Amino acid sequence: MPTESPYLPPATQPVRGVVWAIHLALPLIGLWLLLARPQLNIEWHHNPSHFWMIITVAGINVVLGTLISEASRRRQDARLFLVSMVFLASAGFFFLHGLATPQVILPTGSVGFDLGQQVGLTIAAGFAAASALSLGERAAAAVLAYQHLIRGVLFGFMILWGLASLIDGLTPLSRPPLREYSPLVAWGALPGLGLYVVSAVMMFMLHRRRPSAMLISLITAYALLAESMVAGMSQLNWHLTWWLWHVLLTFAFVFVAYSAYIEFRREGSSAGLFDSVALSATVARIQRQYDEVLEELVEHVRRGEPLAATRLSGKFRLNEGQAAVLDRAGAALASERELSERLAAMVYVSAQTRVGLPETELLAGALERVRQAFGDVRIGLVSGGRTHIGSREYAFDGDAPVRHGELLAFPLTVKGRLAGALEVPVGRTAQDEALAATLAGQLSISLENARLYQELDTLFRQYMSPDVAQALLADPTQAALGGQLKELTALFADLKGFTTFSERVTPGEIVEMLNRYHTAAVPCILDNGGTIVQFVGDAMLALFNAPASQQDHARAACRAALAMQRAAAEVAEEAARNRVDKVEWPMFRVGVNTGPALVGNIGSPRLRGFNAMGDCVNVAARLQSLAEPGTVVIGETTLRQLGRGTKATPLGKLSLKGKEERVAAYVLAALE
C-alpha cells in the first residue's frame, strides 16, 4: 500500500524552501560580485540617508522589543524575554551608530561609528543564541528572576559606549574613523556570525516541531543579520558593500515587523502574536488555559447560559469584533446543542420500546429523558373518555395541537384513536413546534408498540411456554423450520383412568377436571425452568434445558415431577371431599428421561410448533406409561445426573415398546 508523504512545515516544503534559500543567497552573491568587480563597488557618501535609515531601523527594533517584552511579561516566558533583548540591544547600538554619523554630532564620525554596529550585533547574537536553547524550568526561572538586572547591565553598557564614542577626545572610541582595513575589526565579527548561524539552525529545528510563521520570520532575520555581519567585514565605508549590510539590517527587522503586522491583521489582537516562539512549557500552559476556557464555554452552552464574552475578551485581550463573534458563536452552539439534545431524546424514546417493558415504565423513562431536552414536558392518558393533564382537559380536532397559555398540547394516538396528550412549553421558533410534534408522533408510535407487545405477550403466554413466547417476540426469525441436537430432560405426564372417567361424566366435568389438574401442574413446571411444549388431551410434555439452557436440568425436571404429584394429590383429595357422584378422579403418572434430542420448530411453512424428537423423548413416554398413578419413573441417565441424596427404587431392566434393548428404570421417591 502506498504510504503518505510526511508533513513538511512551510519553510521545508520543496518549492517554498528553494525560494526562501534563493532570497537569502542573493545578497551574498551581490556581495561577492561587488568585491570581485571593484569598479562596480562605487562610493556614495550621503550622511542624511544613513542617519534616517539607522534611526528608522532602531525605532522598528524598539517597537518590536517592547511588544515581545510585554508578551514575555504576560506569559512569564524566558525565551520571549531573550528574543526581546535581541531587538532592544540592536536598537540601542543602531541608535548610537546613527548618532555617530559624520556631521550629526561629530564632524567626521568616530571609531565608535565603525565598531558600534558590530558590537551591537554581536551582543544581540548572544541573546539570539540563548533564546534558541531549550531552557529547562530552573534555567527559565533564573532568566526571569534576573531580567531587570540583564536589562540594566545592557542599557548601562550602551550609555557608556555612547559617551565614549561621542564625546570628542574622551576615549580612543571618539577618535576619527579608521582609514585603513583592520583585520582585528573583520575577525571580531566572526563570533557574532557564528552565533547567528547557530541560532537560525536551532530555531529551524524548533519550527519543524512547531510550525509557525513568526518562527520563520525570526529564522530569516537571524540569517540576514549573519549576512550583514559578513558584508560589514569588508570595511569599505560608504561603498555599495557598506550600504549592503545596512540594507540587510533593515530587511531583517522589517521582515519580523511585517510578519507581526500580518499576524495582527489575521488575529485582530496582539495578545498571541509571539506565543509560537515561547518555550514548550509556556505553550503547554497556554493550551491548558484554552482548554479551560473551552470547557467553560461548553458548560455555559450546556446550561443554556450566556457565554460571558466580556470576561473572556478581557482574559484573552479580544477586541470588540472578536467578542461579538464569540457571542454569536455561543448562541449558535447553544442552538445546535439544544437541537442535538432534542433529537437524541427522540432517539432514546424510540429505542426504549421493547418486549416486556410495561407502558407505565416506558412513559416514565421517556419523560425523564425528554425533560432534559424539552423542559417541563407532561403526558396525560385518556381516562373515562377524557384527557386530563393536571387541571387542564384537552379535546383535539384531528392532529392539530392545542395551545393553553404558555403550553402547547399534541395528541397521542394508538391505532388511529386518541390515547392521550403531550404537553410541552411553547417554543421560540417554528422549528421548536415541529420538533415537539415529531416527539408526539414518536411517543405515539412507542405507546402503540408497547401496547401491541403487551397484547402479543399476553396472548402468546396463554398458548405456549413463556420461554418460547419471549424468544419469538424478541426475534421472530427463531420461528423458522429446523432444529438443533441438544441434551435435555423430557417430562411426560398423563392421567391414569382418564378414559373410564370420561365415560362416566359429562364433557363439562371433563374440562373442569383437566383445567384444575393443569392449573396445579403448570406452575410446578414453569417454576423449575421447564418449557411446556404441548397438551394432548390428558397428557402433557415438558422439556428442560430447551430452549432456555439450564445447568442442572435433570434435577429441575425431577423436582417439577414430584411437585406435580403433590399438587395433583391435593386436587384429587379436594375433589373427593366435594363430589357427590362417587366417580373417582384419575391420577397423574409421570415419566422423566435425559438424553440428546432434536429440538426446534417442526411442521410446515404455514403451520408449525415447537417440539423435541428423539429416543430420549420416546423413552420418557414409555416410562410414563409404566408408572403407577401418583408416582414418578425415571431413566438411568437421569438418575446418574441426580447424584447423591436421591431416593429411588429400582424396577430392573424393563422391556419398552419400540426398544430392542431393555431399559433400566427407577421409581423416584424424593430428592434432597
N, C-alpha and C positions, 0 to 999 in steps of 0.2 A: 504494500500500500504506500502511496506517496506520502512523504512527511511534510508538515507545514514548515514554511520558512521561518527562522527565528525572528522575533521582533527586534527592529533596529531603531534606536532613537533618531530624531530628525537629523542630527548632525552626522550620524554614521550611515544614513541611507546613501546608497551609491551616488546618485545624481547630486543631491544636496551636499554630500561630503566633498565631491570633486569641485563644485562651485565654491564652497567655503575655502578649500585649500588654495584655489586659484586666487581668490581675493587676498589671502594672506601672502601668497608668493609674489604677487605683482609689485608691491613696494620694494621687496628685496631685489627683484630683477631690475627695477628702476634705479636703485642704489648702485648695483653692480655696473649698470650701463653708464651712469654719471661718473663713477670712479674710473671706469675703463676708457671713457672718452672725455678727458678733461675739458676739451673745447665745448662740450655740452653743459658742463658744470659751471654755469655763469654765476657772477656775483650780483646780488640785488640787495642793497643796503637801504632799508626803509624802516626807521625806528617806530613810527606810529603804528604801522601794521603789526609789527612784532609785539608792541606793548598791548594793544587791544586784543590780539589773538590770545596772548598768555592770560590776560585778565579775564577774558570770557571763559577759557577752559578752567581757570581757577574757580570762577563763580559756579560753573556747572558742577565741579567737584564738591564745592561746599554744599550745594543743594542735595546732591546725591549722598554725601557723607552724613548730612543731617537726617535725611529720610531713613537711611539704613540704621543710623544710630538710634532713632526713635523706634524703629522696628525691633532693634536689639533690646531696648529698654522694655517695650511692651511684651515681648516674647521671652525676655530673660535668656537670651541666646548668645553664647560666647562667639560663635562664628560670625554672626551678623556684626558684632562689635568690631571684630578684627577686620572684616571687609570695609566697615565704615572708616576705619583708620587708614586703609589704603587710599581712600578718596580724600580724607582730610589731610594726610601727610602730603599727598601730591598737590592739593590745593594750596597749602601753605608755602611750599617751596616754589611752586609756579608763580605765586604772587610775588615772592621775593625776587625771583628771576625776572619777572616783568618790571619791578621797580628798579632793577639794576640795568635796564635798557639805557644805552647811551642817550644823554640829553634829557633824561627824565628827572633824575636826582643828581647823578654824577655825569660829568661832561663826556667821559669816554667809557663808561662802564667800569667793571672791576673783575678781578679774578673770581670773585663770588658769582659774577654773572656767568662765567664759563662753567663753574662747577656746581652751581645751585641745583640745576635740573637733574644732574646725575646723582647728586647726594639725595635729593628728594625721591627720585625714582628707586634708588637702592633701598632707602628706608621703607618705602611703600612696598617693595618686593618682599622685604622681610615679613611685613604684615600679611601680604598675599599668601606666602608660603605657610605661615602659621594658620591662616584661615582655611587652607585646603586640607589640614590634618584632621583625622577623625578623633577629635578630642573626647576623652573619657569624662565621666561625671566629675571626678575630682579636679581634673585639669580645667574643665569648663568653669567650674565654680571658682577656681583660683583666678582665672582671667577676669571674670565678672567682679570678683572682690577687689582686684587691683586696677579696674578700668579707669577710675579717676586719676590714680597715680600715673598710669601709662599716658593718658591724655596730657596731664600736667607736664611730664617729662618731655613729651614731643613738642608741645607748644613753647615750653621754655627753651628748648634747643633751637626752634625756629626763630624765636626772638633774638637769641644770642647770635645766630647765623646772620640775621638781618642787620643787626648793629655792626657786626664785624665786617660785613660786605659793603655797607652803605655809608659808614662814617669814614671820610677820607683820612688816610694816614693812621687809622686806629690799629689795624692789623694787616698782615700780608693779604688777606682776602679783599681789602679795599684798594689794592694797587691796580694799575691799569691792566686790561686783559692781556692774556698771553698772545704773543705774536707768532710763535713757532709751535710746531707739533710736539706734544708732550706724551711720550709712551706711558708715563705714570697715569695721566688722565685717561688714556684709552684703556689701559688694562684695569683701571679702577672700576670700569663699568661691567667687568665680567661677573662679579658676584651677583649683582642685581639681575643681569641677563640670565644667569643660571637659575636663580630663584623664580623668575617669571616663567621660565620653561617648565620647571618642576611644578609650579602652581597650576599652570594650564593643564598639564597632564593629569594631575591629581583631581582637578575639578572635572575633567572629562570622564575620569573613572566614576566619579560621583554621579555625573549626568547619565551614564549608562545604567546605573542602578535606579536613578530617579529622574527621568527625562523632564527637562524644564527649559523654557525659553530664556528665563533670567540666568540660568547657569550657562547657557550657550553664549549669552552676551558677556558674561564675566570671562569665560574662556577666551573669547575673541579679544576682549580688552587686554587681558594678560599677554596674549600673543602679540598684539600691536605694540604694547609697551616694551616688550622684549625687542621688537624690531626697531623701535625708536631709539633704544639704547645702542643697538648696532649702528644705526645711521649716525648717532651722535659721536661715535668713536672716531670719525674722520676729522673732526675739529676744524673743518673748513667753514669758519664763521661767515654768515651772510651769503654763502653759496647755496645752490639748489639742494645739495646734500644736507646742509644745515637746516634749511627750511623743511626738508622732507620729514625729519624727526619731529618737528613742531606739528606738521600736518598729521602725522601718525598719532601723536599725543591727542590732538583734537578729535580725530576719528575714534580713538579708543574710548574716551569718556562720553562723547556724543552718542556713540552706539549704545552704551549702557543706559544713558538718559532716554534715548528714543525707545528702547525696549521697555523701560519702566513706564513711559508715556502710553505706549500701545497697550500694555497690561492694565494700566489705569482706565483707559477708554473701554477696554473689554469688560473689566470687573465693575467699573463705576465707583471704586473705592480704593484708597491707598492702604487699607488695613492688611491685606495679604500679599502685597507686591513682592516681598522678598522672602516669603515663607519657604519657598522651594530651596533657598540657599541655606536654610537653617540646619543645625545638627539633627541627626536622626532622632535623638531623644526629644527634641523640641517638636519635630514633625509628628512624632507619636503622641505627644501631649496635645498638640493642636487637633489631631484626629480624634482623640478621646473627647475633647471639647465639642467637636462637631457631632460626634455620636450621641453625646449627652443632650445636645440641642435637638437632634433628630428624634431622640426618644421623647423629649419634652413635647416636640411638635406632634408626634404620633399620639401621645397621651391626651393632648388638648383636643385633637381631632376625634379620638375615641370617645371622649366625654362630651363632645359637641360644644366645647368652649372656644372663645376667641383665642387666636394664637399669641397675643401679646407681642405683636411685631415691633412695637416701640421699644420694649425691653431688649428684644433680640437685636434690633438695629443698633442700640447703644452698646451692647456687648461686642458686636462684630463690626461696629462702625459702618453700618449700611446707610446709604443715602435714602432720601425720601422715596425715590422711584423704586429702589430695591425693597424698601419696607412695604410699599403699596403692592408690588408683585408678590411679596411673601403673604400679605393678607389675602390677595386673590387666590394664590395657590392653596392657602389653608382652607378657604371656602370651597374651592373645587375638590380638594382632598376630602373634606368633610362630607360633601355631597356624594362623592364617589364611594366613600366608605359606608355611608348610610344606605346607598343603593346595594352595595355588595352584601351588607348585613341583612337586608330585607330579602334579597334573592337567596342567600344562604338559609334564612329561616324557612322559606318556602320549600327548599330542597330537603330540609330536615323534616318538615311536616310530611312530605311525600315519602320519605324513607321510613317513617315510623309505622306505616300501615303494614302489618304482617300478621301471620297466622297466630291466633291465640291471644292477641292484645285486646283487652276489653275496651269498649267505646269510651268509658269514663277515663281510663288511663291514657288512651290516645289523646283525648281533648286536653287533659291536664298537662301532659308533656308538651303538646303543641303550644298551649298558651304560655307556658313558662319560657319557651324558646322564642316565640313570636313577640312577646312583650319586650324583649331585649332590643328588637329591631323596629317595631311599630309603635311602641309606647303602651299606654293603658288599654289593651285590647280585651274585650269581653265576648263571651259566647253564651247564648241562651237557646235551649232546645224547645221544640213545641211540646206543650203540656196542656192537655184538655182542650186541644184545638186552638190554643193561643200561644204567642211567642212573647215572653217577658224577659227583659234584662233589667234587674233591679225593679224600680217602679215604672219603667218605661215599657209600653206594649207596642209592638210593631206589626203592621199589616202591609204586605208588599203587593205591588202591581207588576207581576212578571219579574224580570231580573233587575229592575231599576232600584238603585239604593234609596234609602230614606234618610233625610237629614233631621237631626234633633239637636238644635243649638250648635255646639262645637263638636258634635258627634255625628258620624256617618255610619248607617247600618246597611249591611248587604245580606241578601237572603242566602241561606244554606239549604240545598235541595238534595234529596235522595230519591232516585228513580222518578225524577220529574216532579216530585211533591215537596212542599215546604217542610223542612225538618228543623229549622232554627234560624238564628240570626247572628251575624258577626258585627260587632260594634267597634269602630276604630276612631281615633281623633281625626278631625278634619285636617287634611294635608295642606301644604303651602302651594303646591303646583298640581297641574292636571296629571303629571306623572305619578304623584303620590296616590291620587284616587285610582288610577289604573292599576298600580301595584296592589292596593287594597282589594280591588275587585278580583285580581288574579289570585290573591291569597284566599278570598272567599271561595273561588272556584276550586282551588286545591284542597281546602278543608272539606268542601262538599264531596269531592272525589274520595278523600281519605275516610270520611264518615260513611259513605256508601260502601266502600270496600270493607271497612271494619264490620259493618252490619252484615254484609254478604258473607264474609269469612265466618262470622258467628253463626249465621244460619246454616252454612255448609258444615261447619264443625259439629253443630248440634245434630244435624241430620246424619252425617257420616258416623258419628259415635253411637247412634242408635242402631245402625245396621252393620257395623263392623268394629273390630277391636280398635281402641284408641291409638295404639301404635301405628296400625296400618292407616287409619284416617289422618293422623298427624303427618305421616310421611307423604301421603298423596296430596294433601293440601299444600305442604311446603314445596314439593317437587312432583308435579303431575306426570313427569316422564317415567316415574317409578311404576306407573300402571302399564308399562309396555309388557307384551307377552315375553315369557322367558323366565329363567331362574338360575340359581347357583347352588352348588353342592355345599352343604353346611351341616356340622354336627349339631343335633338338637335333642330335646326330650319331648316326646309326644305323650299327651294325656287323652285317653278315650274314656268316656263315661256314658252309660245309658241306664235306663230304669228296668230292672228285672220285674217282670209281671205286668208290664205296660199293656200288652195285648189283652190279657184277661181283664184288667181294669177297664180298658176301653170298651170291651163288650158289655160291661155291666152298668156303665154310667152314660150320661148324656154328653154330646160334644162340648157343651159349655163347661161341664165339670172337668173334662179332659184338659181344656185350655187353661182353666183355673189352676189345676194341679201342676201342669208344666210351668206355668208362669211363676208359681210360688217356689217350685224347686229351683228354677233357673235364677230367680231373684236372689235366692240364698247362695247358689253356687257361683254365679258370675263374679261377685266381689272377691271370692276366695282365689279365683284365677288371676284377676287383674291386680289385686293387692300383692301378689307374689311375682309380678312382672311377666305373666303369661299373655299370650295373644290367642283369643278365641277366633278360629277361622271358619267354623260352621256349626249350625244347629240342624240336625236332620231328625225331625220327629222328637223322640225322647232322647236321642243321642247328641253328644257334644264332643268336638275335637278342639284341643288347645295345644299350642306349641310354646316351648320355652327356648330362648336363645334365637328366636326368629320372629319377626325381622329384627327386633332390637336385641343386641348382644347382652349376654349375662355371664358372669364369671362362674357361678355355681348353679347352673340351670337344672341339673338333676335333683339337687336338694330342694330347689324352689318348687319344682313340679310335684315332688312328693309331699312337701309341706302344704301345697294347694290341695292335693288329693285328700289328705287327712282332714283338712279344714272343711272341704266339701262334704265329707261323710258326716262330720259332726253337725254341720248346718242342716244337712238333709234329714238327719235323725231328729233334730228339733222340730223341723217342719212336719215330719211324719207323726211325731208324738202329739203335736198340737192338732193335727187333722184327726187323729184317733179320738181325742177328747171331744172334738166338736161334731163328728159325723154321727148321723142317725140311721144311715142305710147299712151299716155294718160291712161296707165294702172296704177292704184293706188297700191302702195306697202302696204303689210299688216302691222299691228302694234302689238307690244308686249302686252300681258296681263299677269299679274304676280299674283301668289298666294303664301302666306307665312303662315306657321303654326309651332307652337312649341309644343314639347311633346316627350315622350320616343319612341325609335325605336331600332330595332336590326341592328347594324352596323358591317360590316365585308366583307369577301370575299365570294361571292356567285357564284356557278357554279358547274363545275365538276373537277376531278383531272387533266384533260387535258386542260381545258379552263375555266377561271373564271374572275370575275370582282368585283371591289369594289362598294358596293351599300348599301342602307338602306331600311329596310322593317318595316312597322308598320302603325297603324292608323294615326299617325301624318303625315306621308308622303302622305297617301291616301287623307286626308283632304286637304292638300296643293294643290294636283292636282285638287280636286273638286272646291276649291275656285278659282283657276286659270281659270277653265272653265266657271265660273260665272262672271268673271271680264270683264269690258268693255275694249276695246282697249285703251292702254295708261294709264291704272290705275293699282293700286296695292291693292289687297284684302287680309286682314289678319284675322287670327282667334282670338278668345277671349283670349286664353292663351298667345299668342304673345303680344296682346295689354296690358295685365296686366304687362308684363315684361318691356314694354317700359317706363312706368311711366309717370310723368307729362311732359307737353310741347308737347304732341303728338296731332296732328290734324288729326282726323279720323271721318268719317261719318258712323253711324251705318246702317246696311242693315237689321237689325232684325234677327229673327230666321229663318234660311234657311233650306230647306229640301234638303239634298245632296244624290246623288245616292249611294246606299250601306250602308247608315246610317239610323238606326231606329229613333234615336233622332235628333231633329233639332239642327242646329249648328249656334251660333251667329257669324256674320261676320261684317267686317268694311272696308270701303274704306279709305286707308291711303293717306293723303294729304301731310303731312310734319312732320319733326322731328326738334326739337330744335338743 
